[in-house]
Every structure is written in C-alpha cells, then in structure tokens.
Amino acid sequence: LVVIGAGAAGLLAAYFSARQGVRTVLLEGSKQAGAKILISGGGRCNVLPGHFDEAAFFTQGSRNVLRRLFKTWPHAQVRAWFENEMGIVLVEQQETGKLFPEANRAKVVRDRLVSACEEAGVELLLNWRVDAIRCNDSASENFHIEGHHDGCPAEFSAARLVLATGGKSVPKTGSDGASYRFAEAFGHSLLPVYPALVPLTTGDDDLKQLSGLAHPVEWRAWQGNKPVDRGSNPMLLTHQGISGPAALDASHWFERDAARLTFAWDACDRQQWAERLQSTKARSAGVWLNEFLPKRLVGALLQRAQIDPATRLSQLPKARRRALLDLLSADEFKLTGSRGFAVAEVSGGGVPLAEVSPTTLESRKQSGLYLCGEMMDVIGRIGGHNFLWAWVTGKLAGTQAAQSLLAERAT
Ligand SMILES: Cc1cc2nc3c(=O)[nH]c(=O)nc-3n(C[C@H](O)[C@H](O)[C@H](O)COP(=O)(O)OP(=O)(O)OC[C@H]3O[C@@H](n4cnc5c(N)ncnc54)[C@H](O)[C@@H]3O)c2cc1C
C-alpha cells in the first residue's frame, strides 16, 4: 500500500495502514514530513478544536456525508488518541477553545507522528516526488507510480493507493496542487479551487493608518440581502487589508461566492449604537466613541464618516450620524481580492464528496484508490477544524485501503 503525501492526512493514513500489518510505503516529495504541521498555529499547532461543531465545516457536497465521515472517528476519540496513544497532552486555550500541545510546539506533534509511523513499520521515503500515476493491468499491483527520488527517476508499484497530497495553499511546503492533477487523471471532476482562510486586500487607503490594530468584531457574509454566515472574533488591520481570525473565516465567502462582508466594530447592533448615542452626555463625537473603542480606531472611523472628532454631537448632521452608525454596525471595505494561495491556510473546493464512498473514502472513479485531507471539497473554520478533517479522513482512508487489501489477499 502506498500513501502519497506525508502531511497530516498521509501520516495518519500510513500509520493506520501499517498497524494492520500491511506493508506501507509513504512517499513525500519534500525534504521533510509534515512541513505544514510545523508552521501551523503560529508554530504551536492547533491540533484540534475544543469540541466538534459541524457548523464549522463547509462543503458544496452532502452534509449528511460530512456527518457520516466525522462519525467514523468522533472528536473525543481523536483527542484521546493523541493524548493516550501518541502521548501528546492537549491543552485548551481558554479564550478560543482551541487545543494546543502542552509543549506549545508544533514540532512535538510532527516528530511524534513521524516516529509513530516508523514504530508501526511505515517505510517513509522523503524527497520522493510523484510525477505521474498509471493504472496497471496486473490485478495484484493496481498502480504504477513514477517520479523522482533525490532527483533521480524512480518508480513504485502499489496494490492500493492513498492520495494525501493536500491542496495548493502555501506551495513552498510541498503542496502545490499536484493532487488535483492526479485526481483528474483518474476521471474525478474538480470544484473550482480557491484560497480560503486567507487575508483579504482592500482599496481603503484610510485603513492603512490602522495597520497593526487588532480588534474584536462581529462579521456577516451576505448574498444579496440574505445573511449566509456570521462570526465573532478578532480582526487584524494590515498594510494590505484585513487579516486575523475574523477576516480569515469570512474570506471563504468572499473568495468562493463573491459575498458581501460587513463588520461591526462591537457586539452592538445599529439600534444599540443609536441608543448609546441618544443617551450619552459626551459633547463631541470623538469623546463619545472613545468610551467604547480604541482611540486609533475612533480617529479612522470618524474620518471615514467625514466627521471632525471635535464636532458637537448636538450639531451632528443627520447624514453624518447615519454614516457613523452604518460604519459602527456594518462597516464595509473596498475588498479587492485576497493574498492568494501563497499565504492561504487552506484550499477550498477540490474533489467533490460525492465522488468518494462515504464509508471508506474509496474513489468512485477508480477502485483501489482512496482520497483524503485537504484535496477534498471540505474546509473548516479557524480553530483546529482543518486538522480534524485531515486526521479523520487520513485514518479512514488508510484503514479502509489496508482492510480491502487484507480481504483481497485472504480470498
Ligand atoms: C500557515 C498555516 C497554518 C495553519 N494552522 C492550522 C492550525 O493551527 N490548525 C488547523 O487545524 N489547521 C491549520 N492549517 C491547515 C492545515 O495545515 C491543513 O488543513 C492540513 O495540513 C492539510 O493536511 P493534508 O495532509 O491534507 O495536506 P498537507 O499537509 O498539505 O500535506 C500534503 C503533503 O503531500 C506532499 N505532496 C504533494 N504533492 C506531492 C507529490 N507530487 N509527490 C509527493 N508528495 C507530495 C506535500 O509535500 C505535503 O507534505 C494551517 C495551514 C497553514 C498554511
């Protein structure tokens, strides 16, 4: 059994295959396994969310299939596996509910997964870049894999193949979109692939003065006048535009559906801001807003609403008052795009869920081929959800591929 790609999904696929006694080879194109695990969570690796929340996942496929897949390895069991089998104690970050390794180092997670694979008997071959995969006529060796090992032409035959080659986000980690090419060669269709969990760029020059400011916001994504998603988490203003958890979570809607995004600078809605404004004893707009928001932000918001901070509230023209309330409760930026795959945390779109078995992840286009991880059309919000998807689907694909091989050899 060959697993291609030693990222989060591939490491688990290989581990669970080898644990069943199947000879398992794990081919990794880069110099090291799990490069993306190493840079995850700011170098700390947010291994899992604190609890399972189905609403934190997005797919254009069936939610029923998504649910069934997650049920194959419930969140509590994944956590127990990391803690008890891998010996990686996970600690919940109070404010965000994210689970990080106690050591606060992603390397601990990556190294332990690699050593677990080695202990289970996985043959991990680094610098083994797969260029093409062909189907063999031989019944026992279904797949012929061609590529380069340490720069020299190399090949492999496999009875079962698990594709765990990721998406195309942060291609310098080795995940450069080869997945999609391989999947298409086997007859799979692809949903348009887009950068998700990605900082967005804006054309609002007046926001540049806020670069570096992080502030909790409530965001909404809209299709026409219909709100399609919302969230509340911190946003970071940058030289290029908006980033931080709020912008990353909202970016998926902008990138996939060109949705309109609005941001409230506080937990208050328009009505509550209007009441605050009505009841304040503050004399000027600047003094009033300083009660609720950081000074830098107040200055920029008043500028955007074309209000002099010293303007007496009693003399604030109706149009300016309306503009200010609009900005406070539903600020909109001139979004021009995103920073793209180079920095996106995940790739949205990819292989439709409908093209794999919901119980085994075997391809419906090619028997003996199993797909898992980021290459599938599933993404999660910030918070460990994307790794949860990779761990669960990696384990399922590796286990099922190995079992089907064992079953075949037993007959
Ligand atoms: C900066 C950053 C921070 C992140 N932080 C978090 C976080 O804290 N928590 C979280 O849940 N998610 C996080 N993510 C998302 C998470 O890293 C991904 O969802 C996850 O790594 C996907 O796992 P995967 O195994 O499917 O793909 P990958 O991890 O991308 O692994 C694919 C592997 O396949 C290899 N490969 C590709 N093509 C070939 C080929 N032709 N031949 C051989 N090998 C090949 C690649 O080199 C790579 O090692 C983060 C992502 C980024 C970019």
The ligand as an SDF file (V2000), in Angstrom:
LIG
                    3D

 53 58  0  0  0  0  0  0  0  0999 V2000
    0.1940   28.7640    7.9300 C   0  0  0  0  0  0  0  0  0  0  0  0
   -0.8070   27.6810    8.1970 C   0  0  0  0  0  0  0  0  0  0  0  0
   -1.2530   27.4810    9.4900 C   0  0  0  0  0  0  0  0  0  0  0  0
   -2.2260   26.5020    9.7410 C   0  0  0  0  0  0  0  0  0  0  0  0
   -2.6090   26.2860   11.0320 N   0  0  0  0  0  0  0  0  0  0  0  0
   -3.5500   25.3380   11.2960 C   0  0  0  0  0  0  0  0  0  0  0  0
   -3.9100   25.0280   12.6310 C   0  0  0  0  0  0  0  0  0  0  0  0
   -3.2900   25.5170   13.6020 O   0  0  0  0  0  0  0  0  0  0  0  0
   -4.9110   24.1320   12.8290 N   0  0  0  0  0  0  0  0  0  0  0  0
   -5.5670   23.5030   11.7860 C   0  0  0  0  0  0  0  0  0  0  0  0
   -6.4930   22.7230   12.0110 O   0  0  0  0  0  0  0  0  0  0  0  0
   -5.1780   23.7260   10.5080 N   0  0  0  0  0  0  0  0  0  0  0  0
   -4.1920   24.6100   10.2520 C   0  0  0  0  0  0  0  0  0  0  0  0
   -3.7830   24.8180    8.9510 N   0  0  0  0  0  0  0  0  0  0  0  0
   -4.3900   23.9770    7.8870 C   0  0  0  0  0  0  0  0  0  0  0  0
   -3.7360   22.5790    7.9030 C   0  0  0  0  0  0  0  0  0  0  0  0
   -2.3360   22.7330    7.9100 O   0  0  0  0  0  0  0  0  0  0  0  0
   -4.1900   21.7840    6.6760 C   0  0  0  0  0  0  0  0  0  0  0  0
   -5.5940   21.6970    6.6980 O   0  0  0  0  0  0  0  0  0  0  0  0
   -3.6010   20.3690    6.7200 C   0  0  0  0  0  0  0  0  0  0  0  0
   -2.1910   20.4160    6.8180 O   0  0  0  0  0  0  0  0  0  0  0  0
   -3.9840   19.5820    5.4660 C   0  0  0  0  0  0  0  0  0  0  0  0
   -3.3920   18.3020    5.5870 O   0  0  0  0  0  0  0  0  0  0  0  0
   -3.1610   17.3570    4.3060 P   0  0  0  0  0  0  0  0  0  0  0  0
   -2.4070   16.1860    4.8290 O   0  0  0  0  0  0  0  0  0  0  0  0
   -4.4280   17.1440    3.5930 O   0  0  0  0  0  0  0  0  0  0  0  0
   -2.2510   18.2100    3.3350 O   0  0  0  0  0  0  0  0  0  0  0  0
   -0.7480   18.7490    3.5310 P   0  0  0  0  0  0  0  0  0  0  0  0
   -0.4670   18.9840    4.9640 O   0  0  0  0  0  0  0  0  0  0  0  0
   -0.6220   19.8750    2.6010 O   0  0  0  0  0  0  0  0  0  0  0  0
    0.1580   17.5130    3.0830 O   0  0  0  0  0  0  0  0  0  0  0  0
    0.2890   17.1330    1.7400 C   0  0  0  0  0  0  0  0  0  0  0  0
    1.6610   16.5010    1.5790 C   0  0  0  0  0  0  0  0  0  0  0  0
    1.7550   15.9250    0.2790 O   0  0  0  0  0  0  0  0  0  0  0  0
    3.0350   16.2120   -0.2440 C   0  0  0  0  0  0  0  0  0  0  0  0
    2.9470   16.1730   -1.7070 N   0  0  0  0  0  0  0  0  0  0  0  0
    2.2250   16.9810   -2.5120 C   0  0  0  0  0  0  0  0  0  0  0  0
    2.4090   16.6330   -3.8020 N   0  0  0  0  0  0  0  0  0  0  0  0
    3.2660   15.5800   -3.8100 C   0  0  0  0  0  0  0  0  0  0  0  0
    3.8370   14.7830   -4.8460 C   0  0  0  0  0  0  0  0  0  0  0  0
    3.5510   15.0060   -6.1460 N   0  0  0  0  0  0  0  0  0  0  0  0
    4.6860   13.7960   -4.5130 N   0  0  0  0  0  0  0  0  0  0  0  0
    4.9770   13.5320   -3.1950 C   0  0  0  0  0  0  0  0  0  0  0  0
    4.4730   14.2620   -2.1780 N   0  0  0  0  0  0  0  0  0  0  0  0
    3.6200   15.2740   -2.4870 C   0  0  0  0  0  0  0  0  0  0  0  0
    3.3830   17.5800    0.2760 C   0  0  0  0  0  0  0  0  0  0  0  0
    4.7650   17.8260    0.2490 O   0  0  0  0  0  0  0  0  0  0  0  0
    2.7970   17.5190    1.6820 C   0  0  0  0  0  0  0  0  0  0  0  0
    3.7410   17.0550    2.6230 O   0  0  0  0  0  0  0  0  0  0  0  0
   -2.7810   25.7500    8.6710 C   0  0  0  0  0  0  0  0  0  0  0  0
   -2.3020   25.9390    7.3700 C   0  0  0  0  0  0  0  0  0  0  0  0
   -1.3210   26.8830    7.1420 C   0  0  0  0  0  0  0  0  0  0  0  0
   -0.8170   27.0490    5.7290 C   0  0  0  0  0  0  0  0  0  0  0  0
  1  2  1  0
  2  3  1  0
  2 52  2  0
  3  4  2  0
  4  5  1  0
  4 50  1  0
  5  6  2  0
  6  7  1  0
  6 13  1  0
  7  8  2  0
  7  9  1  0
  9 10  1  0
 10 11  2  0
 10 12  1  0
 12 13  2  0
 13 14  1  0
 14 15  1  0
 14 50  1  0
 15 16  1  0
 16 17  1  0
 16 18  1  0
 18 19  1  0
 18 20  1  0
 20 21  1  0
 20 22  1  0
 22 23  1  0
 23 24  1  0
 24 25  2  0
 24 26  1  0
 24 27  1  0
 27 28  1  0
 28 29  2  0
 28 30  1  0
 28 31  1  0
 31 32  1  0
 32 33  1  0
 33 34  1  0
 33 48  1  0
 34 35  1  0
 35 36  1  0
 35 46  1  0
 36 37  1  0
 36 45  1  0
 37 38  2  0
 38 39  1  0
 39 40  1  0
 39 45  2  0
 40 41  1  0
 40 42  2  0
 42 43  1  0
 43 44  2  0
 44 45  1  0
 46 47  1  0
 46 48  1  0
 48 49  1  0
 50 51  2  0
 51 52  1  0
 52 53  1  0
M  END
$$$$
